Amino acid sequence: MALTVHLEGWKIGDEALFNKYVAGIREYSDLTHQTDMPFTWETANLIKGIELHGDNILLELQAERGDAVGVHADLGGKVKPGYDQAAFAAEMAGQKTALEALGVTVRHVSGICSHLDWVTAALNAGYEATTATVEYCLKSLPEDQQPPHVLACDNPGKCHDPYPSDPAEKLHAWRAKDGSTWTTPSDEGLILFHSSGALPCLAESAADPGSKTQCEWAQDDVDQAMTHIETALSLLDPSKMNQLIFVWSYGQAIDKALLSQLLQSIQVLVDEGKVVWTTLPGMIDHFEAWEKANTP
């Protein structure tokens, strides 16, 4: 299991706002380490704030706190004149380079689902994996293979449900060769780790499957998270690597007491040996070890 946090949605050019945001990140990181359950932080827009204001929170998270850091590209929905595969790939690669210039090791990316070949762009940029595949990722398939609602979708916010939707399917990562065939597992390529949804929207999504990006984090979301985990445990396939990832966009702050309650409930399962808590780089390592053990 892992939890990824998208660091986005703040005006980090203002130093006071940047400092407030970074202080909040440290508070959440402190909370997670009370249960020894580090988070995976993903960002691109925070890079400029660090360059402007000098507080390298991302390097601190990775090098001093034992958390993981990746890129949240937020690029895939760009559909505009002149924005083609080359521009898409160059921007994705540039984000990785900029993050690495801060001293951070980068192995994965999120927020890249696109009508363009997001798989090849990520591979060429040197990413090993991506997280949080959603229905908008299907836009890169040939049009005759896209479901009607995806074919008609013109905005990733409208096609933001996790993909695959089936609880048993989303338990298992696979490699993708390119964007036109990514739903078919390949022996090589980008590792796709699938999400069980956004923490603040779990209860709302359970009640109404429509795409949601803004929800209120409450007790029913904590309860629904535990239901997701219980379902996943009931569907474990011992012949595969089983994975479960939640995501949260901060952006939107969430109540720390409820987050602590969730982490403590998961910690019970960790102590019982039912769950292994890790970061996304750790999950990449687990997947590669599983591949090695299962390659004839």
C-alpha positions in Angstrom: 0.0 0.0 0.0 1.0 3.6 -0.5 -0.6 7.1 -0.4 0.4 9.7 -3.0 -0.1 13.4 -2.4 -0.4 15.8 -5.4 1.2 19.1 -4.3 -0.8 21.5 -6.5 -3.3 24.3 -6.4 -1.4 26.9 -4.4 -0.1 30.3 -5.5 3.5 29.5 -4.5 4.9 32.7 -6.1 3.8 34.6 -2.9 6.4 33.9 -0.3 3.9 34.0 2.7 1.6 31.6 0.9 4.6 29.4 0.0 5.8 29.3 3.6 2.3 28.4 4.8 2.0 25.6 2.3 5.4 24.2 3.2 4.6 24.4 6.9 1.5 22.3 6.2 3.5 19.7 4.3 5.8 19.3 7.2 2.9 18.9 9.6 1.4 16.2 7.5 4.8 14.5 7.2 5.3 14.6 10.9 1.9 13.0 11.4 2.6 10.1 9.0 5.9 9.4 10.7 4.2 8.9 14.0 3.1 5.6 12.5 6.2 5.1 10.3 4.1 5.3 7.2 5.9 7.7 4.8 4.0 9.4 2.0 4.9 9.8 -1.7 4.7 13.5 -2.7 4.2 14.4 -6.3 4.6 17.9 -7.8 5.8 20.1 -10.6 4.5 23.6 -9.6 6.3 23.5 -6.2 9.6 23.6 -8.1 9.2 27.2 -9.0 8.4 28.1 -5.4 11.5 26.5 -4.1 13.6 28.2 -6.7 12.1 31.6 -5.7 12.1 31.2 -1.9 14.9 28.8 -1.2 13.2 26.3 1.2 13.9 22.9 -0.5 11.1 21.0 1.2 11.2 18.3 -1.4 14.8 17.4 -0.8 14.1 17.5 3.0 11.2 15.1 2.5 13.2 12.6 0.6 16.7 12.9 2.1 15.9 13.6 5.7 12.4 12.3 6.4 12.4 9.1 4.2 9.4 10.1 2.1 9.4 9.7 -1.6 9.1 12.4 -4.3 7.9 12.2 -7.9 6.5 14.5 -10.6 2.8 15.4 -10.8 3.0 16.7 -14.4 -0.6 17.8 -14.8 -0.1 17.9 -18.6 -2.3 15.3 -20.2 -5.4 17.5 -20.8 -3.6 20.0 -22.9 -5.3 20.2 -26.3 -4.3 23.4 -28.1 -2.8 24.4 -31.5 0.9 23.6 -31.6 0.9 21.3 -28.6 1.9 18.0 -30.2 3.8 14.9 -29.1 7.2 16.6 -29.2 6.0 19.5 -27.0 4.3 17.1 -24.6 7.4 14.9 -24.3 9.7 17.9 -23.9 7.6 19.4 -21.1 7.4 16.1 -19.3 11.2 15.6 -19.5 11.8 19.2 -18.4 9.8 18.7 -15.2 11.9 15.7 -14.3 15.1 17.6 -15.0 14.0 20.6 -12.9 13.1 18.4 -10.0 16.4 16.5 -10.2 18.2 19.8 -10.2 16.9 20.3 -6.6 18.8 17.2 -5.6 15.8 14.9 -5.7 15.8 11.4 -7.2 12.8 11.0 -9.5 11.6 7.6 -10.7 7.9 8.1 -11.4 5.3 10.6 -12.7 1.5 11.2 -12.5 -1.0 13.4 -14.2 0.0 12.5 -17.8 -3.1 10.8 -19.2 -3.6 12.3 -22.7 -4.9 11.9 -26.2 -1.1 11.9 -27.1 1.2 8.9 -26.4 1.8 9.5 -22.7 3.4 6.1 -22.2 6.2 6.8 -24.8 6.7 10.3 -23.6 7.2 9.1 -20.0 9.6 6.3 -21.1 11.7 8.7 -23.2 11.9 11.1 -20.3 13.4 8.3 -18.1 10.4 7.6 -15.8 10.1 4.0 -14.7 6.4 4.2 -13.7 3.2 6.2 -13.5 0.5 6.4 -10.9 -3.2 7.0 -10.8 -4.4 5.9 -14.2 -7.9 7.3 -14.9 -10.4 7.0 -17.7 -8.9 9.9 -19.6 -5.9 7.7 -20.2 -8.1 5.8 -22.6 -8.0 8.8 -25.0 -4.6 7.6 -26.4 -6.2 4.4 -27.6 -7.4 4.1 -31.2 -10.8 5.8 -31.4 -12.6 2.5 -32.2 -11.4 1.1 -28.9 -12.5 4.0 -26.7 -15.8 3.7 -24.8 -18.4 6.3 -26.1 -18.2 8.4 -23.0 -14.4 8.6 -23.2 -14.6 9.4 -26.9 -16.8 12.3 -26.2 -14.8 13.5 -23.2 -12.9 16.8 -23.8 -11.5 17.3 -20.3 -9.6 15.0 -17.9 -11.7 16.4 -15.0 -14.8 14.9 -16.6 -13.2 11.5 -17.1 -11.4 11.3 -13.8 -12.7 8.0 -12.4 -9.9 5.5 -11.6 -9.1 3.0 -14.4 -9.6 0.1 -14.2 -12.7 0.3 -12.2 -13.0 -3.4 -11.3 -11.5 -3.9 -7.7 -9.7 -7.1 -8.8 -8.2 -5.6 -11.9 -6.9 -2.5 -10.2 -5.0 -4.6 -7.6 -2.4 -5.5 -10.2 0.2 -3.3 -11.9 1.4 -4.0 -15.4 3.8 -2.7 -18.0 2.7 -0.7 -21.0 4.6 -0.6 -24.3 3.0 2.6 -25.7 -0.1 4.7 -25.5 -2.1 3.0 -28.2 -1.9 -0.5 -26.5 -1.4 0.4 -22.9 -4.5 -1.6 -21.6 -2.7 -4.8 -22.8 0.1 -5.8 -20.4 3.5 -6.0 -22.0 6.8 -7.7 -21.0 8.5 -4.3 -21.1 7.7 -0.6 -20.8 6.3 1.8 -18.3 4.9 0.3 -15.0 1.3 1.4 -14.4 0.2 1.6 -10.8 -3.6 2.0 -10.4 -5.4 4.1 -7.9 -8.3 3.2 -5.6 -9.4 6.8 -5.7 -9.0 10.2 -4.0 -9.3 10.0 -0.2 -11.7 13.0 0.2 -14.0 11.6 -2.6 -14.2 7.9 -1.6 -17.7 8.1 0.0 -19.1 10.3 -2.7 -17.7 8.0 -5.5 -19.2 5.0 -3.7 -22.6 6.6 -3.7 -22.4 8.0 -7.2 -19.7 6.7 -9.6 -19.5 9.9 -11.7 -16.1 11.7 -11.8 -15.4 13.9 -8.8 -12.4 16.1 -8.1 -13.6 18.3 -5.2 -15.1 16.6 -2.1 -15.3 17.1 1.6 -13.0 14.8 3.7 -15.1 13.2 6.4 -15.6 10.1 8.6 -17.5 8.3 5.8 -14.4 8.6 3.6 -12.2 7.0 6.3 -14.8 4.2 6.6 -14.9 3.8 2.8 -11.1 3.6 2.7 -11.1 0.7 5.1 -13.9 -0.9 3.0 -11.6 -0.6 -0.1 -8.8 -2.2 1.9 -10.9 -5.1 3.2 -12.2 -5.7 -0.4 -8.6 -5.7 -1.7 -7.5 -8.2 1.0 -10.4 -10.5 0.0 -9.3 -10.4 -3.6 -5.6 -11.1 -3.2 -4.0 -13.2 -5.9 -0.9 -14.9 -4.5 0.5 -15.4 -8.0 0.7 -11.6 -8.6 2.0 -8.5 -6.8 -1.1 -7.0 -5.2 -1.1 -3.2 -4.8 -3.5 -0.5 -3.4 -2.9 3.2 -3.7 -4.9 6.1 -2.5 -4.3 9.7 -3.7 -5.0 13.1 -2.2 -4.5 16.5 -3.7 -3.1 19.2 -1.4 -4.4 21.7 -2.7 -7.2 20.8 -0.5 -6.2 20.4 3.2 -7.8 17.5 5.1 -8.5 17.1 8.8 -5.4 15.7 10.5 -7.3 13.8 13.2 -9.2 11.8 10.6 -6.0 11.2 8.6 -4.4 9.9 11.8 -7.3 7.7 12.4 -7.0 6.1 9.0 -3.3 5.6 9.3 -3.6 4.0 12.7 -6.3 1.6 11.3 -4.0 0.6 8.5 -1.1 0.2 11.0 -3.1 -2.5 12.7 -3.1 -4.4 9.4 0.6 -3.8 8.9 1.3 -5.2 12.4 -0.8 -8.2 11.6 1.2 -8.8 8.4 -1.7 -8.3 6.1 -0.4 -5.1 4.6 3.1 -3.8 3.6 3.2 0.0 3.6 5.6 1.6 1.2 6.3 4.5 -1.1 6.1 4.5 -4.9 9.8 3.9 -5.4 9.4 1.0 -2.9 6.4 -0.2 -5.0 8.5 -0.1 -8.1 11.1 -2.3 -6.3 8.5 -4.7 -5.2 7.1 -5.0 -8.7 10.5 -5.6 -10.2 11.3 -8.2 -7.6 8.0 -10.0 -8.4 8.9 -9.9 -12.1 12.3 -11.3 -11.5 10.9 -14.1 -9.4 8.3 -15.0 -12.0 10.3 -14.8 -15.1 11.1 -18.3 -16.5 
